[in-house]
Amino acid sequence: MSKTLRLYPLPTRDPISGEELIVTRLESPVSGIMLEGAFSLGWLAKLSAEQVAFVGLFLKHRGNLQKLAPELGVSYNTARNRLEEIAAALGASGEPEKPDRLSILKQLRDGELSFDEALNSITK
């Protein structure tokens, strides 16, 4: 009989210093193989556990914030702000490129943006 492991969200930062963590051991619960060493978390180490979860949902929804926002229980603008915070944590520089008016109107037509969100995007 196999035992069920309780898996926790991946911590990416040291709770004391706030610095990046490294992985020193990987183990397969199926085969029992273990790898030991010093493994980087790569770009994941730059994000909080909540941001990693957001990225997972963002990919699940194929980058569609309009579909992601309701699952998170937040507005489209809040979801967009969270994405901007993640981009900044990963080293994105400057302000995000402003979508052109035609792109915004296509998103409005396709139901990806509400009228108010489209208007807000155009008038920024």
C-alpha positions as CSV (number, residue, x, y, z in Angstrom):
1,M,0.0,0.0,0.0
2,S,1.5,3.3,-1.0
3,K,1.4,6.2,1.4
4,T,0.0,9.5,0.2
5,L,2.3,12.5,0.6
6,R,0.9,15.9,1.5
7,L,2.5,18.4,-0.9
8,Y,2.9,22.0,0.2
9,P,3.3,25.1,-2.1
10,L,6.8,25.6,-3.1
11,P,8.5,28.2,-0.9
12,T,10.8,30.4,-3.0
13,R,12.2,32.8,-0.4
14,D,13.9,32.4,2.9
15,P,11.3,33.5,5.5
16,I,14.0,35.0,7.7
17,S,16.2,36.9,5.3
18,G,13.9,37.1,2.2
19,E,16.7,35.8,0.0
20,E,16.5,33.1,-2.6
21,L,16.3,29.5,-1.5
22,I,18.1,26.6,-3.2
23,V,17.0,23.0,-3.6
24,T,19.4,20.5,-2.1
25,R,17.4,17.3,-2.5
26,L,14.9,16.0,-5.0
27,E,13.1,12.7,-4.4
28,S,10.7,10.6,-6.5
29,P,7.9,9.2,-4.3
30,V,7.3,6.4,-6.9
31,S,10.8,5.1,-7.6
32,G,12.5,6.3,-4.4
33,I,15.4,7.8,-6.4
34,M,17.0,10.8,-4.7
35,L,19.2,13.5,-6.2
36,E,21.3,15.7,-3.9
37,G,23.2,18.8,-4.8
38,A,22.6,22.6,-5.1
39,F,19.8,23.3,-7.6
40,S,18.6,26.8,-8.5
41,L,14.9,27.5,-8.6
42,G,15.7,29.8,-11.6
43,W,13.1,32.4,-12.3
44,L,10.7,30.9,-9.8
45,A,13.0,32.1,-7.0
46,K,12.2,35.7,-7.9
47,L,8.5,35.2,-7.2
48,S,6.5,34.6,-4.1
49,A,4.5,31.4,-3.7
50,E,1.3,33.4,-4.5
51,Q,2.9,34.8,-7.7
52,V,3.9,31.3,-8.8
53,A,0.3,30.1,-8.3
54,F,-0.9,33.1,-10.4
55,V,1.5,32.2,-13.2
56,G,0.1,28.7,-13.2
57,L,-3.4,29.9,-13.5
58,F,-2.4,32.5,-16.1
59,L,-1.0,29.7,-18.2
60,K,-4.0,27.5,-17.6
61,H,-6.1,30.3,-19.1
62,R,-3.7,30.7,-22.0
63,G,-2.8,34.3,-20.9
64,N,-6.4,35.5,-20.9
65,L,-6.7,37.8,-17.9
66,Q,-10.5,38.3,-18.5
67,K,-11.0,34.5,-17.8
68,L,-8.5,34.4,-15.0
69,A,-9.9,37.3,-13.0
70,P,-13.2,35.6,-12.0
71,E,-11.4,32.5,-10.9
72,L,-9.3,34.6,-8.5
73,G,-12.3,36.6,-7.5
74,V,-10.7,39.9,-8.6
75,S,-11.3,42.5,-11.2
76,Y,-9.6,42.4,-14.6
77,N,-7.5,45.5,-13.5
78,T,-6.4,43.8,-10.3
79,A,-5.3,40.7,-12.3
80,R,-3.5,42.9,-14.7
81,N,-1.7,44.7,-11.9
82,R,-0.6,41.4,-10.4
83,L,0.8,40.4,-13.7
84,E,2.7,43.7,-13.9
85,E,4.1,43.0,-10.4
86,I,5.3,39.6,-11.6
87,A,6.9,41.1,-14.8
88,A,8.7,43.6,-12.6
89,A,9.9,40.9,-10.2
90,L,11.3,39.0,-13.3
91,G,13.2,42.1,-14.4
92,A,10.9,43.8,-16.9
93,S,12.0,47.3,-17.3
94,G,9.9,50.5,-17.7
95,E,6.3,50.8,-18.3
96,P,4.5,48.1,-20.2
97,E,3.8,48.8,-23.8
98,K,0.4,50.4,-24.3
99,P,-1.8,48.3,-26.5
100,D,-2.9,50.2,-29.6
101,R,-6.5,51.2,-30.0
102,L,-7.2,48.6,-32.7
103,S,-6.0,45.8,-30.4
104,I,-8.2,47.2,-27.6
105,L,-11.2,47.3,-29.9
106,K,-10.6,43.7,-31.0
107,Q,-10.4,42.6,-27.4
108,L,-13.7,44.5,-26.7
109,R,-15.3,42.8,-29.8
110,D,-14.1,39.4,-28.7
111,G,-15.5,39.9,-25.1
112,E,-12.0,39.9,-23.5
113,L,-12.6,43.4,-22.2
114,S,-15.7,45.1,-20.9
115,F,-16.7,48.5,-22.3
116,D,-15.4,50.3,-19.2
117,E,-12.0,48.4,-19.3
118,A,-11.6,49.2,-23.0
119,L,-12.4,52.8,-22.4
120,N,-10.0,52.9,-19.5
121,S,-7.2,51.3,-21.6
122,I,-7.7,53.8,-24.5
123,T,-7.7,56.9,-22.3
124,K,-4.6,56.0,-20.2
